[in-house]
């Protein structure tokens, strides 16, 4: 099943409901989408050749994981023209964790000649719940893969198509958003926005509306990311913010799973 | 008859840091399992790569030995009826053990006479025992982390994808979770065959080698070292990373081939540590230095697979490391737009802890603590300590530390050096985080020592103040490590001070806080508790000596250690035993007493007078020795009291009938206790 990118800011493809809700239910599911992933702290004012505030992930969830998950993934690289025998492809251990989603998994970064191009994870837990069945998540870093295939040193030199470069689409946006995120964003205002989004999410949860609660949680997470970029949060405060987001995510996951149990098969939501 | 056994567990990539341990655990458990099943064997060989762990058991007994197990049955009077025939109970017992009544025999035991039968147990074939044995070893294997990957109940460090189990040339029918064992393995993921048939266990390495897998970890590591040396020799260079690095790398691949590449010389201007960190960190490349120890622009990497004929991997590595180095250079030059001093202000924006202010607030408190420390301890130059503390956290807001957190301190020191700060300040910044862990040394430079103590003590006091105290199982802020760090620093660097003064002073730095006294009391208690543990565990001080010296009146870290070492040294001397006995008598006889008044004029007996004479003459000397921490001489002085003490207890009746005498003697003995206590509570010492 192919779905669309989500239209609320997300820090990674994992935050798209296709993964959050998709990984939780009991039904088999193979889902994929491209997700523009916005991480304010990663911005570099459009000046760094490989680091950007917004990059694109091609996100795949396979539930349950096929026995040949790794081989399927590697075949997909061959399919887009990478000759694996000529390169050095490695699965480098990197257990993934999203404390704010109450999620973690076991897996690797996939490297090609030292360049990380994908995060490959067997999800074990999402929203504070142990998954059954577990699923595998492939998060392809599209900018990285494109620079590799097109042999460019900078993402801004990538061809988006035959006429237009990545630079013309994204560089000025990177500059402006970096300036906002690092230098301009109001710290108190973003703290307030976080508080408001959290309150609204709680209001939804009280009414059993876990989907809107989830959107609001994503918003809160985004304001948190801006505060991080603004360097306005210490290590200990960071923990507190994260646990506030996690609390919401866990409540949402619990309500979702409970609702699945009560819904007849033909109407049961899949994501 | 014996055969070789090959058991291979094919997995998805196991993390290199855990691989050797998981593999050797598996080997040990298989070995133990075979012993338990009474299957004899000659040897066990272990192989591993990220994608497989294999065990070859040579000369494995094909079948268990037959054996006889002796069972006790009914007692004689229950086994025989009145006419001397076997009862039903006796017959059933014999049948139950595979025999008949003819096999029954009687034997005397401690509980009386009983019937016995010898059961003959036929040995089971190894091929029948192995499936359960191996499956349960895998399922129960001790591992640092476990995961699920399918609907079986099996959990392992990474998914198990294939199994090979061969006994001689026969496959063993083994199933673990959803995976069935076969008699073929898999070659290298990209360069070998997907199916590699194995006729016999001994073919294992040979067949895999043809398929670009070197299963022997030692052989892999050796190949890498040889390849590395060839390159290094040609360049007259050597490795700029520690030796464990190649071993770690050897566990990330199945078939190493060196790739030698280079980066532009401009990056050689980066601080060495930053350059090395960029290479060895995520890129996992080995940096090189020339014969003078200066970095060169060549690196060695290891690809997983045959030699990179097309140079594509080399170009890939070069382009990735180029981008990373460019990044590092960008961070570095951005950082250098202002001196280190300039970053101090930004520390105000970084919260240390919500209730304890910013990092700048912390630094300001550290400064006060360090000043106080400099005023107590001679080794510290107040100006240099002041400057060190002022600058030691400034690098936390630099971009290099943001990117490579482990360079905190290191990069600050480098920047301070560029800014022309005094060497002592530079080294102070560099080492003030030490000791970072139990295996790390305390700092050596005085400024680093002072900053380290001030830093850790401030964190500890603040945490205790807001109620974050370590408990037996929970210590999220690493407070125990910090406490032990201060203790070890004080002992190893001979920092002679009473820490309780500094703890109380830390409390005075919070003007808007109540409860600072309570926090100080708790923290002092915690230091004493840890001091006892640290002395025992890290300095090997016997438990009883620790008990004797770790008294609850001060937090005198270095002094307590010295007293402990002295007592440990004297503990097993003959005269020490007598001294301990005498002291213990004093303690016991004066228990509960507080009044140590006495009048020497009332002494009746010569032994009393003699002891008093000795004690009063030595008192000042003993006090001075204690103050100067000349504990060994102090012990000698105390030991000299042994004879007069013995004479005293042999001849003087302390609990005399005469109340006045009794009171006077008890007061004297209590008075006598004091000089001893300057060394420790000797009654806790267990002498041989």
Contacts between the chains, C-beta under 8 A, distances in Angstrom:
chain1	res1	chain2	res2	distance
A	47	B	330	7.9
A	48	B	327	6.7
A	48	B	330	6.9
A	49	B	323	6.3
A	49	B	326	7.2
A	50	B	323	5.4
A	50	B	327	7.4
A	51	B	327	7.4
A	64	B	150	6.5
A	64	B	151	6.7
A	65	B	149	6.0
A	65	B	150	7.0
A	67	B	150	7.5
A	67	B	161	7.0
A	67	B	178	7.7
A	70	B	12	5.9
A	74	B	189	7.7
A	84	B	190	5.2
A	85	B	190	5.1
A	85	B	191	6.6
A	85	B	305	7.7
A	86	B	310	6.0
A	86	B	312	5.0
A	86	B	313	7.7
A	87	B	312	6.3
A	87	B	313	6.1
A	87	B	316	6.3
A	88	B	259	7.8
A	88	B	303	4.0
A	88	B	304	6.0
A	88	B	305	6.7
A	88	B	308	7.7
A	88	B	313	4.7
A	88	B	316	7.0
A	88	B	317	7.8
A	89	B	189	7.7
A	89	B	190	6.8
A	89	B	304	7.8
A	90	B	13	7.8
A	90	B	252	6.7
A	90	B	253	7.5
A	90	B	304	6.3
A	91	B	12	6.9
A	91	B	13	4.0
A	91	B	50	7.6
A	92	B	13	7.9
A	92	B	252	7.2
A	93	B	13	6.8
A	93	B	14	7.8
A	93	B	15	3.6
A	93	B	16	7.2
A	93	B	17	7.8
A	95	B	145	7.5
A	106	B	145	6.9
A	106	B	147	4.1
A	106	B	158	7.2
A	108	B	13	6.1
A	112	B	316	7.0
A	113	B	312	7.5
A	113	B	313	5.4
A	113	B	315	7.8
A	113	B	316	2.5
A	113	B	317	5.7
A	113	B	319	7.8
A	113	B	320	6.4
A	114	B	283	5.3
A	114	B	284	7.4
A	114	B	285	7.6
A	114	B	301	7.3
A	114	B	316	6.4
A	114	B	317	5.1
A	114	B	320	4.0
A	114	B	321	7.0
A	115	B	316	6.9
A	115	B	319	7.9
A	115	B	320	4.9
A	116	B	282	7.5
A	122	B	147	5.9
A	122	B	148	7.5
A	122	B	149	5.4
A	122	B	159	7.2
A	124	B	147	5.9
A	124	B	148	6.5
A	133	B	150	7.8
A	133	B	151	6.1
A	134	B	148	5.1
A	134	B	149	6.4
A	134	B	150	7.8
A	148	B	316	8.0
A	153	B	319	6.6
A	153	B	322	7.4
A	153	B	323	6.5
A	231	B	346	7.9
A	231	B	349	5.6
A	231	B	350	6.7
A	231	B	397	7.5
A	232	B	349	6.9
A	233	B	351	6.9
A	234	B	350	5.8
A	234	B	351	2.9
A	234	B	352	6.2
A	234	B	353	6.8
A	234	B	354	7.4
A	234	B	358	7.8
A	234	B	359	7.8
A	235	B	351	7.9
A	236	B	351	7.0
A	236	B	352	7.8
A	236	B	353	4.9
A	236	B	354	6.1
A	237	B	351	5.4
A	237	B	354	5.7
A	240	B	354	7.6
